[in-house]
């Protein structure tokens, strides 16, 4: 499972700074996180940037169990 790291308002919405989620792509991981953490979390994703292992990523970026996905609001 990839590790999702959360910051600022997303961390507050989720109630945690990180969570492990099994997903094949960044988009799938964020959809699973949104389902888990609700509408407030989902709304915060719209303006956030996403990085996988320190590299800018988009929803189609493939991820593995060893990856770290960071979502950082502006």
C-alpha positions in Angstrom: 0.0 0.0 0.0 1.2 3.5 -0.9 1.6 6.0 1.9 -0.5 9.2 1.6 1.0 12.1 3.4 -1.4 15.0 4.2 -0.7 18.6 5.2 -2.5 21.7 6.5 -6.3 21.6 6.1 -6.3 18.2 4.5 -4.6 16.7 7.6 -7.2 18.4 9.7 -10.1 17.1 7.5 -8.7 13.5 7.6 -7.7 13.6 11.3 -4.3 12.1 10.5 -1.0 13.1 8.8 -0.7 9.8 6.9 -2.6 6.7 5.8 -1.7 3.7 3.7 -4.0 3.1 0.8 -3.9 0.3 -1.8 -4.4 1.8 -5.3 -2.8 1.5 -8.8 -2.8 5.3 -9.6 -2.7 8.6 -7.8 -6.3 9.3 -9.0 -7.5 6.0 -7.5 -5.7 6.7 -4.2 -7.2 10.2 -3.9 -10.7 8.8 -4.8 -10.3 6.2 -2.0 -9.1 8.8 0.4 -12.0 11.1 -0.5 -14.5 8.3 0.1 -12.9 7.6 3.4 -12.5 11.2 4.7 -15.6 12.9 3.2 -16.7 16.0 1.4 -14.5 18.5 3.3 -11.4 16.5 2.3 -12.6 16.2 -1.3 -13.1 19.9 -1.5 -9.5 20.6 -0.2 -8.0 18.4 -3.0 -9.2 20.7 -5.8 -6.5 23.3 -5.1 -3.8 21.0 -3.9 -0.6 19.8 -5.5 0.4 16.2 -5.6 3.9 14.7 -5.5 5.0 11.0 -5.7 8.4 10.4 -4.1 9.2 14.1 -4.4 8.2 14.4 -8.1 5.1 16.3 -9.4 2.4 13.8 -10.3 -1.1 13.8 -11.8 -4.0 11.5 -11.4 -2.7 9.1 -14.1 0.6 8.5 -12.3 1.1 4.9 -11.5 2.0 4.1 -7.9 3.3 1.0 -6.0 3.3 -0.1 -2.4 6.7 1.5 -1.9 5.6 5.0 -3.0 4.9 8.1 -0.9 2.2 10.4 -2.2 2.2 13.9 -0.7 -0.8 16.2 -1.1 -0.1 19.8 -0.2 -2.6 22.6 -0.3 -1.5 26.1 -1.6 
